Amino acid sequence: MRIDSRTVPHIAVDEQIPGIRALLTFRPETAGPLAALANELLHAPNSLTPGERELIAARVSALNDCTFCFRSHAAIAACHYEDEALVEAAVEDPWETSLSPKMKALLALAGRVQQSGRAVRAEDIARARAKGATDLEIHDTVLIAAAFCMFNRYVDGLGAVTPTDPAAYRERAALTARDGYAMSRPTE
């Protein structure tokens, strides 16, 4: 799997702010709804854990070669799973990991959505159900995958600054894993 490491923004954004955060700062009118969507999909209460949902986002982002989103969401998933190696392996090849059969089926479904919504087949849905996924989990998996195709194209389409060192994502990941995707962080 190839990951693009382009780091030169196509528009005048603050180059000290990496990735989507610079784009959200550039256009605050759209930042709120996009952050709210990300928070609802990835952080709000759900039968899928935040780690599972972050893993779906990381897998789709890796399939789309979006380095910033892949690294960001893999780091957040690793905070939830407390296992960076598992997350890296699951993003690369989920079928060779200790993930649950349900999670493997949902990641396969997300991969279909990443290809095209029309690539999703009835048997993909049936496999997810047979492995224990509810209709809500199937719905949310498809929506997370579709949303991350949009987020990935937003980040890469505007050439957002993308750190190349995976360690650059860890500190922010811990905050996001704890606080979610609010536009402003609570103070401690």
N, C-alpha and C positions, 0 to 999 in steps of 0.2 A: 504494500500500500504506500503510495507516494504522498507526502505531505508538502504542500506549497509553503515556502518561507518568505514570500515577498513581504516587504515591510515599508514601502514608500506610499503614503496616502495620496489619493488622487484629488482630494479636496483639502481646503485649509482647516485642518483640525489640530488640536493640541497634541503634538507628537510625543509629549511626555506621558500621555494617557494611552495605554495600549487598547487595541481591539475595539469591541463594540462600545465600550464606555466612552471613548472619544467621539464616536458617531452619535451616541445618545446626548452627550454634552453639546454637540454641534446643533442638534435639532430637538430641543426640550419638549416641543409640542407633541412629538411622536414618542419620546422617551418614556413617558408615564404609561401609556397603553402597552408598549412593548415590554417594559419591565413587569407590568401587572400580568401580562400573558405568561411570561417566563416564570413568575412566581407561582401562578396558579398551576401551571403544568408541572413544575419541578419541585416546588417546596410546600405547597398547601397540603393539608391532610388528604390522604388517598390510600387505597388498598395496596398500591404499589409503593414501596418505600422510596424516599428521596434518592437513595443510592441507586436503586433500579432505574428510576426515571432519568437520573443524571447519566447513567450508563447508556441508556437509549440515545440520549443527546450526544454523548461522546462517540458512540459507534456511527451514527448518521454523519456527524461532522467529519470523522475520519474517512468514511466512504466518499464524502464530498471534497476531500483534500483540504479542508479548512483548518489550518494549523491552530489558529487562535481558539476557535470554538472547541476543537478536539482537545487541546491541552487544558483549557479552562475546565471543561466539563469532566474530563478524565480525572483531573486533580480534585474536583469537588466530589465525584463518585468515590475516589480513594479515601477522602475524609470520612465519608459515610460507611464505606466497607472496612475501613482501617486496614486496607490491603492494596497497595499500589500495584504490586505485581499481578494480582488477580484482575484488576481493572485493565491494565495494559494487555494482558493475555486475552481478556474477554473482548476488547475492542478489535484486536487482531484476528482472533479465531474463537468465537464464543463456544463452539461445539467441543473444544478440547479443554474446557475449564470445569470447575466444580459448581458452576451456576446451576440453579434448578432447571428441570426440563421446561417449566413454564417460562422462565426468563429467556432460555435459549429460543423457544418458539416466538416470543415477543420480539427478540432481537432480529430473528429471521423476518418477521413481519415488517419491522422497521426498515430493514434492508430492502424489502420489496417497495415500500413507499418511497425510499430514497431514489430508487430507479425511476419510478413513475407511479402515480396513484393507480393507474390502470394495470400495473404489474401485479397488484394484489389479487390473488386468486382465492376462490372459495375454499380450496384445500389449505391455504395458509391460515385462514380464520378457523377452519375446523381443527387444524393441528393445535392452534393456540388454545381453543376451547378444550380439546382432549387432554391437554397438559394442565388444565385447571384455570385458565384465564377467563375472567368474567367479561361480559360485553363492555362494561365500563373500562376495564383494563385494556381491552382491544381498542376501543374508541380512543382512549388517552394515548396509547402507543402510536396509533396512526397520526393523531394530532401532534404529538411531540415530534415525530419524524418529519411531518409536513412543515411544522413551524421551524425546525432546525434547518431544513432545506432553505427556507426564507432567510433565517438569521445568518447562515453560512454565506449565502449569496450577497447579503447586505455587507457583511464584514469584508469579504474578499472583493466584491464588486467595487468598493470604495478604497481598497488597498489599505485597510486599517493596519496600524503598527502592530507587528506580531513578534513578541520576544521569542528567541530561538532556544533559550535555556528553560527546560521544564521546571526548574526550581523557581523561576520567576512567577509561576502560577500558584504555587503552594500557599503562600500567605493569604492571598485574596480568596483562594478556595476555602480556607478554614472559616473566614468571615461569612462567605456566601452559604456554606453548609450550615452554619449556625443561624444566620439572620435572614436568609432568602435573598430575593432580588429587589428589595426596596431601593428606591432611588437615593434615599439618604440613610446613612447608617446610624443606629442608635449609639449614644455615647455611653461610656462606662466609667 
